[in-house]
Amino acid sequence: MSRLDARSIVFLCVANSARSQIAEGFARELLGDDVKVQSAGSSPTQVNPLAIEVMKEVGIGLEQHKSTSIDSIDFEGVDLVITLCADEVCPVLPAGVERMHWPVQDPVSSDGGVSREEQVKRFRSARENIRARLEVLAALRDMPDGPEAQEFHVSIRVPSLSEAARFYGWLLNVPPKEWTHRYVTFVSEPLRTNFVILVDDGKPLHQDTLYHLGIDVGSREAVMATHHQALAAGWHIEKPARTTWRGTPLHELWLKDPGGNLIEVYARLTEAELADMPADREPWLLVPLV
């Protein structure tokens, strides 16, 4: 079982009073009843009132939680342990236990001069740190099947094409494959990367510019399959799978990620496919519109 799909998770810190309790509270809400969630500490004390207070602000109650010793956890049935210690010594785990480490600064202050306002601020910061990490974990669970990328394409804008060409030629340790007055293309076979630097000319960014991310999936059939996979997964399809002939002939599919970034899924045409190029060079739709 992948640790991302763990069905039994334990959060550990030292006192089991704040960070691991906050993590347990969020995990129960985000992961649902099909995941067993526990927390414990190597030197348990009691649930910190400020942890209860800041979690109540986001609608999660820790009032019934108790600090628990790591000795009470049966790790035999645990799929994943997440440790949250930062500067402290984390609890020692049994051999073979799958572990992730999320270092979060302890919000509890031993300095009596720290104001209550500052303490609450630290607890809120820890809360949001832990919540963001758990939201990513929850989003990665039960991942639907995706494409098998053969090459990664990335483009960035740069203020000076010549200076950037020299820098990235050094960084990637390859000379450019080609260049024009507007862009320079590098192809790194070891990194399986097609990297383009594009002069920052102030023109708008959209799917018809070089400024985007992309993956090569190898064939027309793989582009079509990715279209159906994206549709089933609920991703935004900006332009359906099609064969384009103008510029570089490609089988391509344009997606938009949740942040609005455009992603091109593409495959280069074979010699036989290139021979079918129509006289008008209008795109061929590869999937029926729905």
N, C-alpha and C positions, 0 to 999 in steps of 0.2 A: 504494500500500500504506500502511495506517495504521502510524504509528510503534509502536503497541501490538503490531502483528503483524510487526514487523521480523524478517527472517531472517538478518541479519548485523549484529551489534552490537559496537561498540568502546567500551571504557571508558578514559578519559584522566585523568591527573593530571600532576604535574610529574616526579617521580622514578620512577613506575611501580614503587614498592617496597612499598607498603602498601595504600592505599585501592583503587586500580584492580586490584591483584592479588586482593584480597579479593572485589571485585565480580565479577571474572572467574571465580573459584572458585565462588561462589554461583550465578552465571548458568548455568554449565555444568550444575550439579545441578538447578536449578529449571526451566530452559527446554528441556533435553533436546538430543538430537543433531541435531534438525532446525534448530537455530539456530547459526550460526557466531559464536563469541564470541572476541574478542581484547581485549588491553589494551596500553597504551603510555604513554609520558611524553615531555614536551618536553625533559627533562634526565635521562634514565634512569640509574639507579645499579645496585642489586641488590635482590633480594627481601629485605625486612627479616626477620630471624629471629623477631621477635615476631609478625609477620603469619603466618608459618608455624605458630608455636606456638598462637596463638588459633584459627586455622582447624582445626588438628588436634583441638582440643577439641570441635569440632562435626562431626568425621568427614570433613573435606575436606583433602586433601593439596596443598600448594603447593610441595613439595620440588623438583619438576621444573620449576617456572616460572622464566623468565628475564625480566629487565627489558628492555624493547624501546623503541626510539626511534619517535616518531611518524612520522619520515621513512620508516620501513619499511612503513607501512600504505598499502595501495592503497584510497583512499576511493571509487574509482569504483563498487565493488560493495557499499559499506557503506550499509545502510538507516538506521541510527541510531547517533549518537555520544552517549555520556553522560559529561559532565565532572563530576569530583568535587572540584574545587578549592574552597577556602573563602577564606582570606585571601590566597592566592598568585594570581599572574597565570596564568590558564588557558591551555593551548595554543591557538594560532590555528588555526582550521579553514578548509578550502577553502570557497569560496562555494557555497551550495546544499545543503550537507550538513545533514540533519535532526538537530537537537540537543535534548537535554534536559540541564538543569543540576541536579545534586544536590549542593549544597555540604555537604561533610563535613569537620569539623575534622581537620587532619593530626595523627595520633596520635604521630608521631615528634617527640621533643623534643630541641632543641639545648642545653637546659639540663642541664649535667652533674650538677646537684644533685637532679634528679628521681629518686626511688627506682625500682628495678625494679618494685616492686609497683604504683606509680602509673603507670608506663609500660604495664604489662600491662592495667591498668584502662582506660587511654585506648584501647588497641587493641581491647579487648572492646567498648567503647562504640561505636567506629567500626564494628566488625563488625556489631553489632546494628542500628545505624542503616542500614547498607547492606543487610543482609539484609531488614529490614522493607520498604524501598523496592522491592527486587527481588521480594519476595513479592506486593506489590500489582501490579507490572508483569506477573508471571506469571499472576496471577488475572484480569487484564483481557484476556489474549490469547484469541483465538478466541471472542469474546463471542457467545452465541446471540442471536437476534432477540428484542427486547422490545417492550413497548407504546409507542404514541406518545402521550405525555402532553399534554393540552390545558390542564391546570390542576394546580397543586401545592397540596395541603392540609397544613397543619401546625398542631398544637395544643401549647401549653405551659401549665404551671401557674404561677400567680403568687400571691404572698401578698396583694396588694391589687388588686382588680379595677378600682377607680376610677383609682388611680395608673397602673396598667399601660395602661388604656384611653387615658389622656391621653398617655402616652409613645409608644405604638405608633401612635396617631392622628397624632402629630407625625412619627414615623419613617417611616411609610408614606405620609404626606401624603394620607390619605383619612379621612373620618369613618366610624365603624362602620356596618355595614349593619343590624345588629340587636343587641340585648342583652337578657339576663335578669338575674336576681339571681345566676346562677352562671357565665355566660360572656358574652363580647363577640366578635362576628364582624366581621372586616374583609375586604373583597374588593378586591384591587388588580388592575385589568385590565392595566396596563403590565407588572406582574410575573407575571401569570397565576397569582395566588396567592390562596387562601382561607386566611386566618390567624385562628385562634381562640385567645383567652386564656381560661383556665379557672381559677376560683378554687381555691386549694389548700385543700380541705376535709378532707384526710386520708383520703378514701375510696379503696379499692383501684383500681388501674389495670387495665383489661382492654378487650376489643374493643368493649364496649357503652358505654364512656365516650367523651367527645370527645377524650381524650388519645391521639393517634396521628398517624401520617403517612399521606398518601394522594395518589393522582393520579386526575384525571378523564380517562378515555379516550374519552368522547364518545358511546358508544352501547352498547346491550345486546350487539350482535355483537362489539364490541371488548373488552368485559368477558369474554365467553365465549372469545374468541381468546387473551386474556391468560392465562386459566385453563390452556388447552392449552400455551401457551408456557412457563408456569411449571412445569407438569408435565414437559414435555420437558427443561427445564433442570435439573430436580432440586431446585427450591425447595420449601420447606415450605408446603403449603396448609392454612391454619388453618380456613377455611370455604369450601366450593366456591362457584362463581358462582351467584348466586340473585337474585331480585327481592324486595325487602322493601318492605312497605307502611306499617308503623308508623313514626311519627316522620316524617322526610323520606323519601318513597318513592324508592328507588334500585335500580339494578342494581349489585350489589357482589360483590367477591371479597376475602376476607381472606387475606393472606400473612403469614408471619413471617420476618424477616430472620435471618441467621446469629447475630446477637446477641440474638435473642428479641424484637425490636421488632415491633409489629404494624403492618402496612401495608394500607390499604384502597384497592383499585382500584375505581373507581365510575363510574357515568354516571347523569345525571338522566333521569327518564322524560319522554317526549314527551307531548303532550296526548292523543294516541290511546292510548298505553300506560296513562296514568292512568285512562282511561275503562274499562279492563278490571279495575280494582281489585276483588278478591273481597270478599264481605260479611264473611268471617271474618278478612280481612287476614293470613292465614298466608303465609309466604314461598313463592315458586315457585322450585324448583330449575331452573337453566338448563343444567346438564350432568349426564349420568348419573353416579351414584356407582360407583366401581370398587373 
